[in-house]
Amino acid sequence: MSTDKLLPVTRRRFLKSTGLTLAAAGSAPLLSAPFVSRALADNKSLSIVQWSHFVPAYDTWFDNFAKTWGEKNKIAVTVDHVPVQNIPARAASEASAGSGHDLFGFNGAGGAHLYRKFFIDVADLVKETEKKYGKVSTIGKQLGYNADDGTWSAFPDFYINFPGMYQKSLWDEIGVVPDTWDNLRKGGAKLKAKGHPVGISLGHSNDPSTTWRGLLWCYGASEQDEQGKKIVLDSKGAVEAVKYVAALYKEAMTSDVLSWNDASNNQYIDSGVGSYIINPISAYRTAQTLNKKLADDIFVIKPPKGPVKQIMGAASEFYGIWKFAKNKEAAIEFLKYYSEHWPEAFKASEGYNNPCFANLVPKPMPILSNDPTSTPHDKLAILQDSDQWSAIPGYPGPATPAMDEIYYTFIINDMMAKTATGQLIAEESVKWATQQCEAIFKKWAGKA
C-alpha cells in the first residue's frame, strides 16, 4: 500500500487520538528494585514493533538478541517488523486505540513529538546512558527531548545518514565530480543522454523528505526559524531551490521518480542504470551481494554543496514506550541492555546505524574506517563524521509536533514536484507550501 493512501488515515486517526484521555495513562518511574523479580510478578511478555530494516541482517540480529534477552529474564519477547511507510499509520492506530505494543520503534521523523502525551518520560534512561557512553548528539536530542519541561518522550537509537552514491567510472568519463548541486545537474544531464540518469525521488516517502530538506538548507532556506517560532519558508532561497529541482528533474532525471518509494533508488543504482542517488549505504550493501563489479564502481561521497552550505537531511530511529504499555518496566530494562550491546547492533547493520551517543562507537569506527568488503577499504570512511553534515526535520530550529506533521504530509516533496512537473511556477509552489506549513503551525501553537 502506498503512503498516499495511508496518509489520510494517519492524519484522521492522529487528530482523533490527540483528544483521547487514556485510562491506562500514567507515569512509569524507573525501577528501583531488581528488574527480574518485578517483571516476573507483573508481566511475562514484552512486545516490540519497528520498521523492516533495509539491511536484513540487522533484523535477524535484533530478533535473536531480543529473544535471548527474553529467555534470560523469563519474558516472552515478540518483535514485529512492518514496512517503513506503514509506521505512521500503525502509530496512529495504536494511539487511537490506547492499545498496542509496549515498545514502539519509529523511523524517519515524528512520533516522539506527535505522540508526546502518550509516551512515558525516559529522561532518567537517557541520563543513565549518557553517563556510560557520553553526551547525546544534537540529532539525538532533537529526537525526543522536550525543552519546555526537560522530559524525554523517546529514547534515541540511531540516525541514518544520506551521502551521495555514484558510479565513478561514468562520472570519470565526462570529467565531472558530483560534489556540488550544480555539478550534479550539469553532469547528470550528460549522463542522462548516455542512458544513465540521476535518481532522486519526488514521491511520498522518507528519502525525498530528507533529501529535499537538505537542498533547501543548502540554499539557506528552511521551514521554520532557529527558535521554532514562525514559518520562514517563503524566501528567495526556497524559490531558487525549487527552480533547481525543476531543472534537475527535466535535465537529468526521468518521470519514474515521481512515484518512487524508498526502495526504488536503491534498486535503480543497483541495476547499473542509475548514475547517482542520495541514500544510506544500504543501496551499496545490496550491490555488493548482487554484483561485486558494480559495487566496486559505486563510490560514496558527501552530499552536494549548495550556494550557502553543505548539509543533508537525516532519518532517525528512536523508541517510545506507550503509557498504556502492559510492561513498561521490561521495555526500559530492554533498552538499557540494548544500549550496552550497541556496538554489536552497529556491526549487524553493516555501518548503516549511526550512534546518537558520543562514545558508543569510538573512532576509528569498525567497518566504516576499514571495510574489508569494499574496494578501496576506506571507501566508507567519510561516514564517520556524517553528524557534521546531517540534520533532521526542524533544522535549524527544534523538532516539534508541527514540524513532524509537516514532514508526514509531504509538503516539501510536493512543493518541489509541483514545479518540476509544471503545475506551478517556483514562486507559486513556495507560497502554496508556506500556507500549508503555516496552517499546521497555527494548529499546534500553544499545544504541549
Secondary structure, 3 states (H helix, E strand, C coil): CCHHHHHHHHHHHHHHHCCCCCCCCCCCCCCCCCHHHHHHHHCCEEEEEEECCCCHHHHHHHHHHHHHHHHHHCCEEEEEEECHHHHHHHHHHHHHHCCCCCEEEEECCCCCCCCHHHECCCHHHHHHHHHHHCCECHHHHHHHEECCCCEECCEEEEEECCCEEEEHHHHHHHCCCCCEHHHHHHHHHHHHHCCCCECCCCCCCHHHHHHHHHHHHHCCCCCECCCCCCECCCCHHHHHHHHHHHHHHHHHCCHHHHHCCCCHHHHHHHCCCCCEEECCCHHHHHHHHHCHHHHHHEEEECCCECCCCCCEECEEEEEEEECCCCCHHHHHHHHHHHHHCHHHHHHHCCCCCEECECCCCCCCCCCCCCCCCCCCCCCCHHHHHHHHHEECCCCCCCCCHHHHHHHHCCHHHHHHHHHHCCCCCHHHHHHHHHHHHHHHHHHHCCCC
